[in-house]
Amino acid sequence: MIEPINESSILKIIGEKLLYIHDLIDLAFEIKRKLRSRELDFSVLIQPYSGSEWENLTMMIPYLPREIVEENLDQLLEGFMDLNWPGSRILYGYLAEIDIHKLKNSFDRVIDKAIEKDDTEWVYFLCVFMNDERVGMKDSFIPEIEKSRSFLKSHDMDYD
């Protein structure tokens, strides 16, 4: 059983290696307790420095308080900077279950941020999610998809 005491020990455990599911769940309960008591800020967890950190965090998300996850959707969407990143596909599946209105607002802000940074890959990967038939939300993302396509087209990238 993992018994982290503070923020730095939590971050150390998340970054060490890919965690086994029972260790991951134990850590998620500890993080949940610290988040609820305000001993830990969720945004600290969303600063992955390695693949293990990101993958471990994304595997814990279903066990964390949904309201805290939803409050940090914009930061989590940074996981779509590259869909080959460890954990990004886990996040992909989780986000498909989030309330469309909350998700849509976050996508709109994050697309603007990616465009501001002139990051074509990030915009492209956000488009992949919004258009994915498995996600089934394409009709809800029409303005965001159009904005993304327009940006990609201005960079000689075709997305269809």
N, C-alpha and C positions, 0 to 999 in steps of 0.2 A: 504494500500500500504506500502511495506517495503522500507525504505529509509536508508540503511546503509551508514555510513560516512567513515569508514576506514576498514582496513583488520580485525582487532579484532572484530568489530561489525558484519562483514559479517560471520566470523567463529562462533560467538555466535549465530546468527540467524540460521545458518545451523545446529548447534548442539542441539538447544533447543527441537525440536520435529519434527515430520513429518509435512511438510508444505503443506498447501492447494495449489492446482495448480495455482491459480491466484497470490498468494504470491510467489510461486516458480518462476513463469515467471517474475514477477517484480524484484525479486532478481537476476535472470539470466541476465536481461537487465542491471542492475546496475553492476554486475560482468563483463559483456561484455564491458561496458564502461570503467571500471577500467583496464581491461586487455589491451584494445586497447591503453589507455593513459599510460600504463606501471606503473600504481599506484598499481597494484596487480600482483603477480606472481602466475600463475596457480598451480604450484607445492605445494603451501601452502594449497590449497584446497584439495589436494589428500593425506591428512594425517588424516584419520578418526579415532576418538577416541571412537565413539559410532555408533550404527546402524543407528541412525537418521541422523548423518552427512553423512555417506556413501550413504544412500538411497536418501537423499535430493540432494546430489551432482550428483548421477547418473541420477536422474530425470531431472536435469538441463542441462545435457550434450547436448541434441539435440538443445537447445536454445543458446549454446555458439559457438563462432567461430570455425568452423571445423578445420582450420589450427592449432589453439592452442591445441585443443583436440588431433589431430594427432601427434603434437610435444611431447605430454606427454603420448603416448600410453603405453610405458614401465611401467610407474607408475600406470596407470589405470589397467594394467593386474595384478597388485597385488590384485585386487578385485577377482581374481580367486583362491586366496589361499583357499577359502572356498565358494563353490557355495550356501551354506545356509546363507551366510551373507546377511543382508538386502541390496537390491540394486544390488547384483551381477547378478541377472537375467535380470534386466533392462539394465545393461552394456552389458550383453550377447547379447541381441537383437540389441543394437546399434552397437556393434563391427562387427556384421554380415554384416553391410552395408559399412564398411570402405574398401578403396582400398586394394586389396589383397597384393600388393607389400609392402605397408607400414605396413600392419598387419603382414605379414610373417616375415619381418625384426624384428619387435618388439617381436613377439613370439619366434624367434630364440634366441634373447638376453635374454629374460625373462626365457625361458627354461634353458638356461645355468646358469642363476642366481639361479633358483630353485634347479638345480642339485648341484651347488656349495654349497648351503645351506643344501643340503641333505634332501630337503622337498618333500617327496613322495606324500603327499596330493596335494600340489600345482601342481606338474607335472601331477598328475592324472586328476585334474580338467582342466588343460590346454588341456590335451588329449581329455577330454569330448567335449570341444568346437570344437577342430580341426576335430574330427570324426563325429560330429553331422550332420545328413542328412538334418536337417532343415536349417543349416548354408550353406551347399552345397559347402564347400571349401576343402573337404578332399583331393582331388587330388592335390591341391596346397600345401598341408602341408606334403607330404609324407616324406621328410627327417626329419622334426621336429617330426613327429609321430614316426618314427623309432628310433630316438635318445631318445625320451621319453619312448617308450616301452622297449628299452634296459636298461635304468636306472631303470625303475620299476621292470623289470625282475631280475635285479641284487639285488633287495631288496625283492625278493620273492613275488612280486605283479604281477598278471597276468592282462593285459589289452587287451581285444579283443572285 
